[in-house]
Amino acid sequence: MPVQAVVFDIGRVLIGWDPEGFYDRVIGPDARARLLAQVPLHAMNLGLDRGDPWLASVTALADLPADHSYLDIPAFLRRQAD
């Protein structure tokens, strides 16, 4: 079936984009602050908005040499897929 409509969610009305809130719940505010200081999550999101492939983008972040051994990337991927 061909695409009949495209919806732009300007202002996070339909889908809430809140990685800080997600990580606060999953790993806590202190670990979240360390993670986001080392991993360019928001830059990755901009790339996704430009058409970068989702799985390759997330995997590339997981491979960065940062101290985020406390973060379970496969768990993140499972939660995002739900």
C-alpha positions as CSV (number, residue, x, y, z in Angstrom):
1,M,0.0,0.0,0.0
2,P,1.5,3.4,-0.9
3,V,2.0,6.0,1.7
4,Q,-1.0,8.3,1.8
5,A,0.0,10.7,4.6
6,V,3.0,11.8,6.6
7,V,2.7,13.1,10.2
8,F,5.3,15.4,11.6
9,D,5.3,15.4,15.4
10,I,6.7,18.9,16.1
11,G,6.8,19.6,19.8
12,R,6.6,15.9,20.9
13,V,2.8,15.8,20.9
14,L,2.3,12.3,19.6
15,I,5.6,10.7,20.7
16,G,7.5,11.8,23.7
17,W,11.3,12.0,23.2
18,D,12.8,12.1,26.7
19,P,16.0,10.1,26.8
20,E,17.0,11.9,30.1
21,G,13.8,10.6,31.7
22,F,14.3,7.1,30.3
23,Y,17.8,6.9,31.6
24,D,16.9,8.5,35.0
25,R,14.4,5.6,35.4
26,V,16.7,2.9,34.2
27,I,20.2,3.8,35.5
28,G,19.5,6.8,37.7
29,P,20.3,10.5,37.3
30,D,24.0,10.4,38.2
31,A,24.8,7.5,35.7
32,R,22.6,9.3,33.1
33,A,24.6,12.5,33.5
34,R,27.9,10.6,33.1
35,L,26.6,8.7,30.1
36,L,25.3,11.8,28.2
37,A,28.5,13.7,28.9
38,Q,30.4,10.9,27.1
39,V,28.0,9.7,24.5
40,P,26.5,12.0,21.8
41,L,22.9,10.7,22.1
42,H,21.3,13.9,20.9
43,A,23.6,14.1,17.8
44,M,22.7,10.5,17.1
45,N,19.0,11.5,17.2
46,L,19.6,14.3,14.7
47,G,21.3,11.8,12.4
48,L,18.2,9.5,12.7
49,D,16.0,12.4,11.8
50,R,18.2,12.8,8.7
51,G,17.7,9.2,7.8
52,D,20.6,7.4,9.4
53,P,19.8,3.7,10.1
54,W,18.6,3.2,13.6
55,L,20.3,-0.1,14.6
56,A,23.7,1.0,13.1
57,S,23.5,4.3,14.9
58,V,22.7,2.8,18.3
59,T,25.4,0.2,17.9
60,A,28.0,2.8,17.0
61,L,27.2,4.6,20.2
62,A,27.6,1.4,22.2
63,D,31.0,0.9,20.6
64,L,32.4,4.3,21.7
65,P,35.3,4.2,24.2
66,A,33.3,5.6,27.1
67,D,32.8,4.5,30.7
68,H,29.3,3.2,30.3
69,S,29.9,-0.4,31.2
70,Y,27.0,0.0,33.7
71,L,24.6,0.4,30.7
72,D,23.2,-2.7,29.1
73,I,22.8,-1.7,25.5
74,P,20.9,-4.9,24.5
75,A,18.4,-4.1,27.3
76,F,18.1,-0.5,25.9
77,L,17.4,-2.0,22.4
78,R,14.8,-4.4,23.8
79,R,13.0,-1.6,25.7
80,Q,13.0,0.7,22.7
81,A,11.5,-2.1,20.5
82,D,8.6,-2.7,22.9
